[in-house]
Amino acid sequence: MSPEAARQLMEAPASHRQSVSAASPAQTHSGHLPLVVAILTLLIWSTLAVSVVSLSTVPPLLTTGIALTGGGLIGLPWVRWRTLDWHAVLIGSLSMFGYHALYFLSLQWADPVAASLLHYLWPLFIILLTPLMLGEHRISLLHVVSALCGFAGAAACIASGPASSGSTWAGFTLAGVSGLIWAYYTVWSRKRRSVPTSTVALYCVLAGGLALALQAALPSGSGGAGLPSTPGLADLSLRQWATLAFLALGPLGGTFYMWDFAIKRGRPNQIAILAYAVPVASTLFVGLLLGRGADPAALIGAVMVSIAVALGNRADRQVQTTAHPLQ
């Protein structure tokens, strides 16, 4: 991406007056950029779970803090300090911290494949939250059917994991809550389209700083996630640092700016369709890392969740068509 394109991505707030029917050929061509950005974002996100699992000996708070802080530093030069919406900064930072801390904990407390898929119900949660947060949308019967299908898919995947225990189910709960937080953050970002994408840098830096502060406050020798000990920065291997750098540049860094840009400037329904591939790819990546290969039950669960989110978005399009038949 050119420096000029990067500058536009970071600084420009989303437009409130897009008109597809009146768009010129040049405008139509430029409208493909959010779609391309969304595709790249989702491809990178599909590697998040496998990256976190490879850091299983590193405390989740330390992983969150290092990666988010590094990801936030990328965008700090573009932050519009004089016109900051501090209320948005607070909500964005807390959402960013809560989502990642709970997700990383779930991958260590529960079976990673099952926890990852349960977490990836966030596209379905987006469908359910949209009519609650954006008044122009409503829920239809097809939305309910898609929700039932999605939870059935998650159950199928969980059944393929190890026997349940107290800590395992706690991990499943954290995975679901993390997905709900991300869904809220996404719909909230769509609602606050006037907030520049560069503000995401502060979300990441503040969330990362909070994670590092909490990690430093833990008693010495406590892993904070059922681990026997807490490795310090000097204890991290070169491979672990390389993985953390990848997280900061990709899944926990550049992708947040890309997602914000795509959601605010693109067509949400079209982008949501692309998100269906994320749980499938992510689940396969984790399964391959653990040497399981393509587990049939996990694949069935991933397919069911993907179908569920697809049905939900189809219902959303039908509702919008009914409400605005001339658009």
Disulfide bonds with the S-S distance in Angstrom:
none
